[in-house]
Amino acid sequence: RSADDSLDPEQAARHSTNNQELPRPVADEQWDLSTDSLVSILFRLAVSTETGLLVLREASIVKEIYLYEGDPHFVASNVPEELFGQFLLSQGVISEQELNRALAILPKYDGRLGESLVALKLLRPMQMLRMLTQQVRQKVLNAFVWHGGIATYYRGLTCDRAAAPLG
């Protein structure tokens, strides 16, 4: 499992040494996704060029969308099928065996699956970036089919992970 794809880094940053979750700052805005459209929420945040963290929750699913000047830069999800490796498998880009090879050397690349795949020459750097961008977009798009849940926005929170705008 790649650290690039899970909530683990973000969760770890919010946990103290005794594994109790540290409180987040008070939310700046919150919406009920059964009555408020995710499209309108993201549109409003984009138009106002917001930088912050939008957390989407539906039942046990959690997605964290880091925005920079209104543009999604990094998306974390706790859905196993949305992990980068699983996405590449579903797209037929790599095989299960190739994924396992890349996962085996993951520690050498600080948990960055994309870098592991490039180092093994299973993906070219531009192909990796393109696939990663598609995967991140898909994680956001998957939330558009939700019929409920809560969206919570924390203005000013930024992602400390390497990220790129989705456009």
Backbone bond lengths (Angstrom), bond angles and torsions (degrees), N, CA, C in turn:
res aa  C-N    CA-C-N  psi(-1)  N-CA   C-N-CA  omega(-1)  CA-C   N-CA-C  phi
1 R - - - 1.450 - - 1.511 109.11 -
2 S 1.299 117.51 136.25 1.457 121.95 -174.90 1.518 111.33 -95.00
3 A 1.307 115.61 136.60 1.457 119.90 175.29 1.517 111.07 -65.60
4 D 1.331 117.72 -21.72 1.464 120.80 178.87 1.514 111.40 -62.42
5 D 1.322 117.90 -25.47 1.444 121.00 -167.43 1.516 115.20 -109.64
6 S 1.284 119.65 -9.43 1.454 119.99 -172.73 1.516 110.88 -109.27
7 L 1.312 114.87 172.82 1.450 120.01 176.90 1.526 111.66 -80.94
8 D 1.323 117.79 -4.40 1.452 120.37 -173.19 1.527 114.53 -51.19
9 P 1.345 120.85 -48.42 1.464 118.99 -178.93 1.523 112.44 -62.54
10 E 1.325 116.56 -41.68 1.455 119.55 179.95 1.521 110.80 -68.08
11 Q 1.344 116.36 -41.71 1.454 119.83 178.72 1.524 110.36 -64.44
12 A 1.313 116.13 -41.58 1.461 119.90 -179.04 1.520 111.01 -61.99
13 A 1.319 116.99 -36.79 1.456 120.48 -179.74 1.526 111.56 -67.08
14 R 1.324 116.99 -23.01 1.463 120.64 -178.41 1.521 112.79 -99.28
15 H 1.321 117.68 5.18 1.456 121.06 -178.81 1.525 110.11 -108.22
16 S 1.312 114.58 142.26 1.458 118.91 175.71 1.522 108.30 -84.73
17 T 1.323 116.84 -177.90 1.455 120.19 -177.07 1.516 112.45 -66.01
18 N 1.321 118.67 -23.88 1.468 119.42 178.47 1.521 111.96 -94.73
19 N 1.341 116.70 17.69 1.462 124.11 174.00 1.525 114.30 67.65
20 Q 1.306 118.86 18.80 1.455 120.28 173.29 1.512 107.63 -90.61
21 E 1.345 115.87 136.66 1.453 119.28 -177.23 1.520 110.23 -67.85
22 L 1.330 114.66 131.64 1.453 120.17 176.29 1.519 108.20 -78.18
23 P 1.312 118.28 145.94 1.461 119.13 -178.45 1.524 111.29 -68.73
24 R 1.319 115.35 140.85 1.462 120.89 173.16 1.509 107.09 -80.31
25 P 1.319 116.75 161.62 1.451 118.11 172.35 1.527 109.45 -61.87
26 V 1.288 115.95 162.87 1.461 120.62 178.49 1.524 108.47 -63.91
27 A 1.320 115.24 136.89 1.465 120.43 -179.66 1.524 110.08 -64.03
28 D 1.332 115.58 141.91 1.455 121.11 176.58 1.521 111.34 -82.71
29 E 1.335 115.91 -33.81 1.464 120.51 178.51 1.515 108.90 -150.02
30 Q 1.340 115.24 152.71 1.458 120.22 176.37 1.520 108.87 -145.44
31 W 1.334 115.36 142.85 1.456 120.65 -178.57 1.523 109.59 -133.30
32 D 1.319 116.05 149.69 1.456 123.57 172.75 1.526 106.56 -93.85
33 L 1.324 116.64 115.55 1.458 120.50 -175.06 1.529 113.57 -72.62
34 S 1.322 117.40 -6.57 1.468 118.79 174.30 1.526 110.82 -80.73
35 T 1.338 116.58 -17.76 1.470 119.86 178.71 1.524 112.83 -121.80
36 D 1.322 117.26 -24.43 1.468 121.34 179.44 1.519 109.19 -105.19
37 S 1.303 116.97 131.36 1.460 122.54 -178.54 1.523 111.10 -75.58
38 L 1.341 115.95 131.90 1.459 120.22 176.14 1.528 109.96 -61.99
39 V 1.321 117.08 -34.58 1.467 121.08 177.68 1.527 109.99 -59.30
40 S 1.331 116.77 -47.32 1.466 119.29 -178.04 1.526 111.46 -68.37
41 I 1.325 117.60 -34.39 1.470 121.11 178.45 1.528 109.71 -64.89
42 L 1.331 116.76 -50.90 1.463 120.40 -179.80 1.530 111.50 -64.63
43 F 1.327 116.28 -36.94 1.466 119.85 178.21 1.526 110.53 -62.81
44 R 1.325 116.10 -46.73 1.465 120.39 179.79 1.529 111.79 -61.43
45 L 1.330 116.86 -42.06 1.468 120.36 178.99 1.524 111.11 -67.27
46 A 1.339 116.78 -35.32 1.465 120.92 178.78 1.522 111.36 -69.67
47 V 1.328 116.80 -46.13 1.465 121.11 -178.31 1.527 111.15 -63.54
48 S 1.327 116.35 -36.75 1.464 119.23 179.35 1.529 111.89 -87.12
49 T 1.333 116.97 10.07 1.471 125.09 178.75 1.531 112.38 44.75
50 E 1.325 114.69 50.99 1.465 121.36 -179.21 1.522 111.94 -72.64
51 T 1.320 115.41 144.40 1.456 122.88 169.71 1.516 106.27 -118.09
52 G 1.333 116.19 123.93 1.455 120.35 -178.33 1.507 111.34 169.70
53 L 1.316 115.24 -165.14 1.455 122.82 -176.82 1.516 109.61 -118.61
54 L 1.332 116.48 123.28 1.454 123.06 174.33 1.521 107.20 -105.54
55 V 1.327 116.98 117.99 1.457 122.03 -179.83 1.518 108.28 -105.87
56 L 1.325 115.98 124.82 1.457 122.35 177.87 1.522 108.00 -108.95
57 R 1.340 116.14 131.84 1.468 120.86 179.01 1.522 109.19 -132.87
58 E 1.315 115.07 130.57 1.458 121.54 170.70 1.517 106.91 -141.22
59 A 1.332 115.22 116.06 1.464 121.30 -175.22 1.532 108.14 52.85
60 S 1.332 118.05 -120.82 1.468 120.03 -177.48 1.525 112.81 -93.84
61 I 1.336 117.83 1.74 1.467 121.06 -178.97 1.526 109.86 -88.57
62 V 1.336 115.07 133.82 1.460 121.26 177.19 1.522 108.25 -131.56
63 K 1.330 115.37 131.29 1.464 121.36 173.98 1.521 107.04 -126.54
64 E 1.312 115.80 134.59 1.458 121.62 176.80 1.519 107.51 -115.16
65 I 1.334 115.43 118.77 1.462 121.55 -178.25 1.520 107.68 -112.45
66 Y 1.313 115.59 112.40 1.463 120.43 176.70 1.516 108.44 -88.47
67 L 1.312 115.75 124.37 1.459 122.07 179.62 1.521 109.72 -105.93
68 Y 1.317 114.98 142.20 1.459 120.76 171.81 1.514 106.39 -128.81
69 E 1.302 115.60 117.24 1.465 122.66 -177.11 1.526 110.83 48.96
70 G 1.339 115.51 43.66 1.454 122.53 175.26 1.505 115.99 85.22
71 D 1.316 117.40 -6.44 1.461 121.93 -175.52 1.531 110.03 -106.44
72 P 1.352 118.83 128.07 1.468 119.31 175.84 1.532 110.70 -61.50
73 H 1.328 115.39 128.40 1.461 120.63 -179.35 1.519 112.37 -111.18
74 F 1.313 116.99 -33.01 1.460 120.99 -177.69 1.518 107.38 -149.13
75 V 1.337 116.52 136.91 1.455 121.11 178.66 1.518 108.49 -130.05
76 A 1.312 116.16 124.20 1.458 122.07 175.19 1.522 107.58 -108.34
77 S 1.317 116.03 146.90 1.457 121.54 -178.69 1.519 108.82 -144.72
78 N 1.324 116.38 147.94 1.461 119.66 176.36 1.528 111.61 -98.67
79 V 1.322 118.03 13.35 1.461 122.58 178.68 1.533 108.39 -87.43
80 P 1.343 117.87 115.24 1.470 120.10 -176.24 1.529 113.68 -54.99
81 E 1.320 117.90 -36.69 1.463 121.08 -178.87 1.524 112.36 -67.87
82 E 1.318 117.36 -14.07 1.455 120.62 -179.68 1.527 113.73 -94.93
83 L 1.315 116.49 4.32 1.461 120.01 175.46 1.520 109.29 -65.23
84 F 1.324 116.89 150.10 1.460 121.59 -176.35 1.528 111.72 -57.82
85 G 1.316 117.27 -44.72 1.457 120.46 179.41 1.521 111.95 -61.08
86 Q 1.319 116.59 -43.40 1.467 120.38 178.94 1.524 111.16 -65.65
87 F 1.332 115.85 -37.41 1.459 120.00 177.25 1.527 110.65 -61.87
88 L 1.337 116.76 -46.00 1.464 120.89 179.94 1.528 111.04 -62.94
89 L 1.332 116.87 -38.78 1.466 120.20 176.55 1.527 110.56 -62.70
90 S 1.327 116.75 -45.98 1.468 120.65 -177.82 1.525 112.04 -64.99
91 Q 1.326 116.84 -27.27 1.459 121.78 178.67 1.528 112.51 -86.95
92 G 1.330 116.60 -5.20 1.459 120.87 -179.50 1.518 113.45 72.92
93 V 1.331 117.05 19.99 1.462 121.52 -177.78 1.529 110.97 -78.39
94 I 1.325 116.16 -37.32 1.462 121.54 178.07 1.528 108.61 -134.42
95 S 1.327 115.58 164.28 1.465 121.17 176.63 1.529 109.53 -96.38
96 E 1.307 115.87 167.92 1.471 121.43 176.10 1.530 110.29 -59.33
97 Q 1.318 116.57 -40.52 1.465 121.30 179.62 1.535 110.56 -64.00
98 E 1.334 117.23 -42.15 1.462 120.55 178.89 1.523 110.73 -66.17
99 L 1.331 116.44 -39.34 1.465 119.99 176.67 1.527 110.28 -61.36
100 N 1.307 116.77 -44.49 1.465 120.25 179.50 1.527 111.99 -62.19
101 R 1.333 116.90 -37.69 1.480 120.06 176.19 1.519 110.42 -62.25
102 A 1.330 116.33 -44.14 1.469 120.67 -179.40 1.525 110.97 -66.89
103 L 1.329 116.83 -39.52 1.462 119.92 179.26 1.528 111.32 -65.69
104 A 1.323 116.74 -31.52 1.465 121.14 -179.51 1.524 111.84 -64.81
105 I 1.332 117.63 -30.12 1.471 119.86 -178.87 1.534 112.09 -104.10
106 L 1.314 116.44 10.70 1.467 121.54 -177.88 1.531 113.50 -53.79
107 P 1.332 120.34 -43.41 1.474 119.65 -179.30 1.533 112.98 -57.90
108 K 1.314 116.53 -33.53 1.465 120.97 -179.92 1.534 110.94 -64.10
109 Y 1.340 117.03 -24.00 1.462 122.32 -177.28 1.530 111.56 -114.19
110 D 1.335 115.93 30.18 1.471 122.94 176.15 1.522 112.47 52.56
111 G 1.321 116.82 37.54 1.457 120.96 176.32 1.514 114.86 77.00
112 R 1.307 117.81 12.96 1.476 121.34 -178.61 1.521 109.15 -94.64
113 L 1.320 115.12 102.08 1.455 120.48 -177.44 1.522 111.80 -61.64
114 G 1.321 116.88 -41.77 1.465 119.95 179.85 1.514 112.02 -57.20
115 E 1.317 117.03 -44.13 1.464 120.85 179.35 1.524 111.19 -66.20
116 S 1.327 117.18 -36.11 1.461 120.94 177.15 1.523 110.45 -63.60
117 L 1.325 116.93 -42.97 1.465 121.49 -179.78 1.525 111.33 -65.51
118 V 1.325 116.59 -37.64 1.469 120.29 178.01 1.529 109.53 -69.37
119 A 1.322 117.23 -42.21 1.466 120.32 179.98 1.527 111.30 -60.93
120 L 1.319 117.22 -35.18 1.465 121.49 178.53 1.531 112.39 -82.69
121 K 1.336 115.07 0.48 1.472 122.07 -178.65 1.530 112.64 61.48
122 L 1.348 115.09 30.45 1.462 120.08 175.63 1.525 110.51 -87.76
123 L 1.326 116.00 -22.30 1.465 122.69 174.33 1.518 108.15 -137.55
124 R 1.319 116.11 147.73 1.467 120.83 171.13 1.532 106.92 -82.78
125 P 1.324 118.39 153.94 1.475 120.21 -178.07 1.530 113.73 -53.45
126 M 1.324 117.65 -45.13 1.469 119.53 -179.52 1.529 111.44 -68.35
127 Q 1.314 116.88 -35.92 1.460 121.00 177.37 1.521 109.82 -64.90
128 M 1.333 116.90 -41.75 1.463 121.13 178.60 1.528 110.07 -61.44
129 L 1.328 116.69 -46.26 1.458 120.42 -179.99 1.530 110.95 -62.70
130 R 1.322 116.75 -42.81 1.467 120.92 179.25 1.531 110.72 -62.70
131 M 1.333 117.35 -44.52 1.468 121.31 -179.79 1.527 110.97 -67.31
132 L 1.319 116.33 -39.16 1.465 119.88 178.58 1.529 110.34 -63.90
133 T 1.321 117.08 -41.59 1.461 121.24 177.97 1.524 110.50 -63.45
134 Q 1.327 117.66 -42.60 1.463 120.81 177.92 1.524 111.21 -63.04
135 Q 1.324 116.33 -40.74 1.462 121.13 -179.21 1.520 111.02 -65.76
136 V 1.323 117.01 -42.35 1.465 120.69 179.55 1.531 109.75 -64.99
137 R 1.327 116.74 -43.44 1.472 120.19 176.21 1.519 111.07 -58.19
138 Q 1.331 115.71 -42.92 1.470 119.75 -178.25 1.523 110.96 -63.55
139 K 1.330 117.55 -37.68 1.467 120.35 178.42 1.527 110.39 -60.65
140 V 1.326 117.11 -38.35 1.466 120.63 177.56 1.532 109.26 -70.76
141 L 1.317 116.58 -48.06 1.469 120.35 -177.62 1.524 112.34 -59.40
142 N 1.323 117.56 -34.61 1.461 120.67 179.94 1.524 112.42 -60.12
143 A 1.307 118.07 -26.22 1.469 121.40 179.44 1.528 112.08 -75.79
144 F 1.318 118.09 -17.33 1.465 120.89 -178.73 1.524 112.88 -69.69
145 V 1.321 118.33 -15.60 1.467 120.54 178.74 1.528 112.51 -91.90
146 W 1.322 116.94 -2.88 1.459 119.94 179.05 1.523 110.03 -64.73
147 H 1.332 115.68 144.62 1.467 121.03 177.98 1.525 111.82 -106.01
148 G 1.302 116.16 4.97 1.459 120.91 -179.54 1.503 109.64 -166.88
149 G 1.308 114.66 -165.92 1.447 120.27 -179.76 1.518 111.76 108.85
150 I 1.305 114.37 -176.62 1.464 121.77 -176.54 1.523 108.75 -128.87
151 A 1.312 116.02 139.61 1.466 122.45 172.30 1.521 106.87 -114.97
152 T 1.307 116.12 127.83 1.463 121.73 -179.15 1.521 108.33 -125.52
153 Y 1.329 115.66 132.77 1.463 119.90 -177.40 1.524 110.87 -115.63
154 Y 1.338 115.23 132.00 1.459 123.70 178.36 1.523 107.97 -116.87
155 R 1.298 117.00 99.90 1.471 122.75 -177.25 1.523 110.66 -64.87
156 G 1.330 114.84 135.72 1.455 120.98 173.37 1.517 115.60 87.82
157 L 1.332 118.91 -12.87 1.465 119.39 177.61 1.520 108.65 -72.84
158 T 1.302 116.87 132.00 1.464 120.56 -177.96 1.530 109.91 -119.35
159 C 1.291 114.32 158.87 1.459 122.41 -179.87 1.514 109.18 -87.98
160 D 1.316 116.16 132.24 1.462 119.24 177.87 1.516 111.90 -93.31
161 R 1.328 116.65 8.47 1.465 122.04 179.01 1.540 109.56 -94.00
162 A 1.310 116.35 152.37 1.457 120.76 173.91 1.526 107.38 -62.85
163 A 1.317 116.74 129.83 1.460 120.77 -176.30 1.519 109.09 -149.13
164 A 1.303 114.41 164.32 1.467 120.38 178.19 1.522 108.64 -137.86
165 P 1.316 117.78 145.41 1.467 120.20 179.97 1.512 110.82 -64.28
166 L 1.342 115.56 145.31 1.468 120.41 178.26 1.505 113.09 -87.97
167 G 1.320 117.32 -20.71 1.453 120.36 -178.85 1.512 112.38 76.98
